[in-house]
Amino acid sequence: MYGLVPYLLLAAPPIIVLLSIMLGGCTATRTNGDQTAQARFSPDPDRRVGKDLVNELEWRETRAELQRIIDEARP
């Protein structure tokens, strides 16, 4: 058993480097064309961000108004 220690010590650094490269490749972020990572209202010249934001705010206002009406109608 103790005869394996020198071989394990020699094999450990390459294995650690290989594992770190593999894990680094799995967790690397995409820098080109990753649309899912962008925020919904982030500035993007291809989208009408202002219109989207106004629509979202109007939707929230309408939802709050409907909730208020429902709450008032309950006994």
Rosetta blueprint (number, residue, H / E / L):
1 M L
2 Y H
3 G H
4 L H
5 V H
6 P H
7 Y H
8 L H
9 L H
10 L H
11 A H
12 A H
13 P H
14 P H
15 I H
16 I H
17 V H
18 L H
19 L H
20 S H
21 I H
22 M H
23 L H
24 G H
25 G H
26 C H
27 T H
28 A L
29 T L
30 R L
31 T L
32 N L
33 G L
34 D L
35 Q L
36 T L
37 A L
38 Q L
39 A L
40 R L
41 F L
42 S L
43 P L
44 D L
45 P L
46 D L
47 R L
48 R L
49 V H
50 G H
51 K H
52 D H
53 L H
54 V H
55 N H
56 E H
57 L H
58 E H
59 W H
60 R H
61 E H
62 T H
63 R H
64 A H
65 E H
66 L H
67 Q H
68 R H
69 I H
70 I H
71 D H
72 E H
73 A H
74 R L
75 P L
